Structures are given as C-alpha cells and as structure tokens.
C-alpha cells in the first residue's frame, strides 16, 4: 500500500508539471489560443500532490 501511495504522489507531481508546461506553451505560441484550464489543472494537481505527501508523512510517523 505504501508503494501505491508513493506512485500516486509522483503521478500528481508529474501531472502538475505537465499541465504547467502545456499552459505556458499555449500562452507563448502565437497560433494557439490561451487556455487557462491548464493553469487551473496544474494548481489542483500540485495541491493534490501536497495532500498525498502530507498523508504519507503523517501515516509513516508513529
């Protein structure tokens, strides 16, 4: 179960970075319209990463 929690934690972090990269690309690229949904998804993913990390640390300490 601890391995699954670690995988989920890392998945949220990767998703956050990926969404932020896509959001920055859509703003920089002149041919694509700006999509703020990627910024929102990046923030939500990062918050979920922090929640999972806090739960893992809380669960591992006696």
Buried (B, 14 or more C-beta within 10 A) or exposed (E): EEEEBEEBBEBBBEBBBBBBEBBEEBBEEEEEEEBEEBBEBBBBBBEBBBEBBEEBEEEEEE
